[in-house]
């Protein structure tokens, strides 16, 4: 039975002007959103963000961002604490999920919601742990350099090998976002890995960190953290990559937050062993 509170909920698409509300709620949950994530998120799918309002007041949020015709990613699933338990979240969920059509949908679910996601048809792919801490000071390796505009096509191609979908529009903004610093490593005339570090609410966030080998990943990690000056960093590490877990622990980072990557169906094959740090829990 639908409650009167749910009947009064109106769910509409959200725009960039609504992002401070959504990211503020995420920060209050301890998710540490990046300070300039919004432009890259909306560049990928301007119609993929939703807000639920009661009498014009925002009370719930979600994103269902489409990556091409076969894959979408669900994130930013939030209900204001004082409005929980009234059905607003489920109504917002159902409204937004229709945006994905018949695509396979992925998400990174917090522990408290994973049973609910299973009941909605999501199946576990792997666990992810957020590792946080202050890494030791390191010198940037000579064979890692800053990403240049001319690198974009090569990085889009490399990124596509590590992800369930191509994301050129997203990367064009992610690599150049305000405060974002992107680095790349080459070997044998080709890209062997790249990474991005950006400012967050509570810590600097690394993501993605994609690399061919543990040696490539260590070099990229050293380059990304060489200028962090004793600040705390956070990186979301898939538990299926033992070398990625070892890298985080060797840097003095410790697990602080757990999620689960879940899908509603099959996704295209991609190089799980190259994923040392997930790009972002909000968009995959």
C-alpha positions as CSV (number, residue, x, y, z in Angstrom):
1,X,0.0,0.0,0.0
2,X,1.4,3.4,-0.9
3,X,1.7,5.9,1.8
4,X,0.5,9.5,1.5
5,X,4.1,10.6,1.8
6,X,5.1,8.5,-1.2
7,X,2.1,9.7,-3.2
8,X,3.4,13.3,-2.8
9,X,6.9,12.4,-4.1
10,X,7.7,13.8,-7.5
11,X,10.8,12.4,-9.2
12,X,12.3,14.4,-12.0
13,X,15.7,14.6,-13.8
14,X,18.4,16.5,-12.0
15,X,20.8,19.0,-13.6
16,X,24.2,20.3,-12.8
17,X,22.7,22.9,-10.5
18,X,21.3,20.1,-8.3
19,X,24.7,18.4,-8.0
20,X,25.7,20.3,-4.8
21,X,22.6,18.9,-3.0
22,X,23.4,15.3,-4.2
23,X,27.1,15.5,-3.4
24,X,26.4,17.1,-0.1
25,X,24.2,14.2,0.9
26,X,26.9,11.8,-0.3
27,X,29.5,13.6,1.8
28,X,27.3,13.4,4.9
29,X,27.3,9.6,4.4
30,X,31.1,9.5,4.4
31,X,31.4,8.7,0.7
32,X,34.0,11.4,0.2
33,X,32.8,12.7,-3.3
34,X,35.3,14.4,-5.5
35,X,35.1,18.2,-5.4
36,X,34.8,18.5,-9.2
37,X,33.1,15.3,-10.2
38,X,29.9,16.8,-11.4
39,X,31.0,18.1,-14.9
40,X,32.4,14.6,-15.9
41,X,29.4,12.8,-14.5
42,X,26.9,14.9,-16.4
43,X,29.0,14.9,-19.6
44,X,28.6,11.1,-19.8
45,X,24.8,11.2,-19.5
46,X,23.1,14.5,-18.9
47,X,19.7,12.8,-18.4
48,X,20.9,10.1,-16.0
49,X,20.5,12.0,-12.6
50,X,17.3,12.2,-10.7
51,X,15.9,14.0,-7.6
52,X,12.7,13.2,-5.6
53,X,11.0,16.1,-4.1
54,X,8.1,16.5,-1.7
55,X,6.4,19.9,-2.0
56,X,9.4,21.1,-4.0
57,X,11.9,20.1,-1.4
58,X,14.6,17.5,-2.3
59,X,14.4,14.3,-0.3
60,X,15.9,11.6,-2.5
61,X,18.4,11.1,-5.3
62,X,19.8,8.5,-7.6
63,X,21.8,8.3,-10.9
64,X,21.4,5.8,-13.7
65,X,24.1,6.7,-16.2
66,X,24.0,5.1,-19.6
67,X,27.3,3.9,-21.2
68,X,26.2,3.1,-24.8
69,X,23.5,0.6,-25.7
70,X,24.4,-2.3,-23.5
71,X,25.5,-1.0,-20.1
72,X,24.4,1.5,-17.4
73,X,25.7,2.2,-13.9
74,X,23.6,3.1,-10.9
75,X,24.9,5.3,-8.1
76,X,24.2,8.2,-5.8
77,X,21.3,6.3,-4.3
78,X,20.4,8.6,-1.3
79,X,17.5,9.5,0.9
80,X,17.7,12.3,3.3
81,X,17.9,10.8,6.8
82,X,14.9,12.6,8.1
83,X,12.7,11.3,5.2
84,X,13.7,7.6,5.3
85,X,11.3,4.8,5.9
86,X,8.5,6.4,3.8
87,X,9.0,4.7,0.5
88,X,10.7,7.6,-1.2
89,X,13.9,5.6,-2.0
90,X,12.1,2.8,-3.7
91,X,9.9,5.1,-5.7
92,X,12.9,7.1,-6.8
93,X,14.8,3.8,-7.7
94,X,12.0,2.5,-9.9
95,X,11.5,5.8,-11.7
96,X,15.2,6.2,-12.5
97,X,15.9,2.6,-13.3
98,X,13.6,2.8,-16.3
99,X,16.2,5.2,-17.9
100,X,18.5,2.2,-18.4
101,X,16.0,0.4,-20.6
102,X,17.2,-3.2,-21.2
103,X,20.8,-2.5,-20.5
104,X,22.8,-4.5,-17.9
105,X,23.1,-2.3,-14.9
106,X,26.1,-2.2,-12.5
107,X,26.4,-0.7,-9.1
108,X,28.8,-0.5,-6.1
109,X,26.6,-1.3,-3.2
110,X,27.2,-0.5,0.5
111,X,26.9,-3.4,2.9
112,X,23.6,-2.3,4.4
113,X,21.9,-2.3,1.0
114,X,23.3,-5.4,-0.7
115,X,20.4,-7.7,0.3
116,X,18.0,-5.2,-1.2
117,X,20.0,-5.1,-4.4
118,X,19.9,-8.9,-4.6
119,X,16.1,-8.8,-4.4
120,X,16.1,-6.3,-7.2
121,X,18.0,-8.7,-9.5
122,X,21.6,-7.7,-8.9
123,X,24.2,-10.4,-8.5
124,X,27.6,-10.1,-6.8
125,X,30.7,-9.8,-9.0
126,X,33.3,-8.9,-6.4
127,X,34.0,-7.1,-3.2
128,X,35.7,-3.8,-3.1
129,X,37.5,-2.1,-0.2
130,X,38.3,1.5,0.1
131,X,41.9,1.8,1.4
132,X,42.9,5.1,3.1
133,X,46.0,6.5,4.7
134,X,49.0,8.7,4.3
135,X,51.5,7.1,1.9
136,X,55.2,7.6,2.4
137,X,56.9,10.3,0.4
138,X,58.2,9.0,-3.0
139,X,60.0,10.4,-6.0
140,X,58.0,10.4,-9.2
141,X,59.4,7.8,-11.6
142,X,61.1,9.2,-14.6
143,X,59.1,7.0,-17.0
144,X,55.7,8.3,-15.8
145,X,54.6,11.6,-17.2
146,X,51.5,13.9,-17.1
147,X,48.8,13.1,-19.5
148,X,48.7,15.4,-22.6
149,X,45.7,16.2,-24.8
150,X,47.3,14.1,-27.6
151,X,47.0,11.0,-25.3
152,X,43.2,11.0,-25.2
153,X,42.6,8.5,-28.0
154,X,45.2,6.0,-26.6
155,X,43.8,6.3,-23.1
156,X,40.2,5.8,-24.3
157,X,41.3,2.6,-26.0
158,X,43.2,1.4,-23.0
159,X,40.4,2.3,-20.6
160,X,37.9,0.3,-22.8
161,X,40.0,-2.8,-22.2
162,X,39.6,-2.4,-18.4
163,X,35.9,-1.5,-18.2
164,X,32.5,-3.0,-19.2
165,X,31.9,-0.1,-21.6
166,X,33.6,2.6,-23.7
167,X,33.5,6.0,-22.0
168,X,35.2,8.7,-24.2
169,X,32.9,11.5,-23.2
170,X,33.5,10.8,-19.5
171,X,37.3,10.5,-19.8
172,X,37.6,13.8,-21.8
173,X,36.3,15.6,-18.7
174,X,37.7,13.3,-16.1
175,X,41.3,13.7,-17.2
176,X,41.1,17.4,-17.3
177,X,38.8,18.2,-14.4
178,X,39.5,21.0,-12.0
179,X,42.1,19.7,-9.5
180,X,42.5,16.4,-11.4
181,X,46.0,15.2,-12.1
182,X,46.4,12.4,-14.6
183,X,49.6,10.4,-15.4
184,X,50.4,7.7,-17.9
185,X,53.2,5.2,-18.4
186,X,54.4,3.7,-21.7
187,X,56.4,0.7,-22.6
188,X,57.2,-0.9,-25.9
189,X,55.5,2.0,-27.8
190,X,52.2,1.5,-26.1
191,X,50.3,2.6,-22.9
192,X,50.9,0.3,-20.0
193,X,48.8,2.1,-17.5
194,X,47.3,5.4,-16.3
195,X,45.9,6.9,-13.2
196,X,44.1,10.0,-11.9
197,X,44.1,11.7,-8.5
198,X,41.7,14.3,-7.5
199,X,40.6,16.3,-4.4
200,X,37.7,14.9,-2.3
201,X,35.8,16.2,0.7
202,X,37.9,14.1,3.3
203,X,40.8,12.8,1.3
204,X,42.5,12.8,-2.1
205,X,41.0,10.1,-4.2
206,X,42.9,7.9,-6.7
207,X,40.8,6.5,-9.5
208,X,41.1,5.0,-11.9
209,X,44.4,3.2,-11.4
210,X,44.7,0.8,-14.4
211,X,48.0,-1.0,-15.2
212,X,49.3,-3.9,-17.1
213,X,51.6,-5.2,-14.3
214,X,52.2,-4.6,-10.6
215,X,55.4,-2.8,-11.6
216,X,53.4,-0.4,-13.8
217,X,50.9,0.1,-11.0
218,X,53.6,0.9,-8.4
219,X,55.2,3.4,-10.7
220,X,51.9,5.2,-11.4
221,X,51.0,5.1,-7.7
222,X,54.3,6.7,-6.8
223,X,53.8,9.4,-9.4
224,X,50.3,10.2,-8.2
225,X,51.3,10.4,-4.6
226,X,54.6,12.2,-5.1
227,X,52.9,15.6,-4.6
228,X,50.4,14.8,-1.9
229,X,52.6,16.2,0.8
230,X,51.5,13.9,3.7
231,X,47.8,14.2,2.9
232,X,45.4,11.3,3.3
233,X,44.5,9.4,0.1
234,X,41.8,6.9,-0.7
235,X,41.6,4.3,-3.4
236,X,38.8,1.7,-4.0
237,X,40.5,-1.6,-4.6
238,X,38.7,-4.7,-6.0
239,X,39.3,-7.7,-3.7
240,X,39.8,-10.0,-6.7
241,X,43.1,-8.3,-7.6
242,X,45.6,-9.6,-5.0
243,X,48.4,-7.4,-6.4
244,X,46.2,-4.3,-6.0
245,X,45.5,-5.2,-2.4
246,X,49.2,-5.7,-1.8
247,X,50.1,-2.4,-3.4
248,X,47.7,-0.5,-1.1
249,X,48.9,-2.3,2.0
250,X,52.6,-1.8,1.1
251,X,51.8,2.0,0.9
252,X,50.5,1.9,4.5
253,X,46.8,2.2,3.5
254,X,44.2,0.3,5.5
255,X,40.6,-0.8,4.5
256,X,38.0,1.6,5.8
257,X,34.9,1.1,3.8
258,X,33.4,-1.9,1.9
259,X,31.2,-2.1,-1.2
260,X,30.2,-4.8,-3.6
261,X,30.2,-4.6,-7.4
262,X,26.9,-6.1,-8.6
263,X,25.3,-6.5,-12.0
264,X,21.8,-7.4,-13.3
265,X,23.2,-9.4,-16.2
266,X,26.3,-10.2,-18.2
267,X,28.9,-7.5,-19.1
268,X,31.5,-7.7,-21.8
269,X,34.8,-9.3,-20.9
270,X,37.4,-6.8,-19.6
271,X,40.8,-7.0,-17.9
272,X,40.0,-7.3,-14.2
273,X,43.7,-7.9,-13.4
274,X,44.6,-4.4,-14.7
275,X,42.2,-2.7,-12.2
276,X,44.2,-1.5,-9.2
277,X,41.8,1.2,-8.4
278,X,38.2,1.7,-9.5
279,X,37.5,5.0,-11.1
280,X,34.6,6.1,-8.9
281,X,31.9,4.2,-6.9
282,X,29.3,6.6,-8.2
283,X,29.8,5.9,-12.0
284,X,31.9,2.7,-12.0
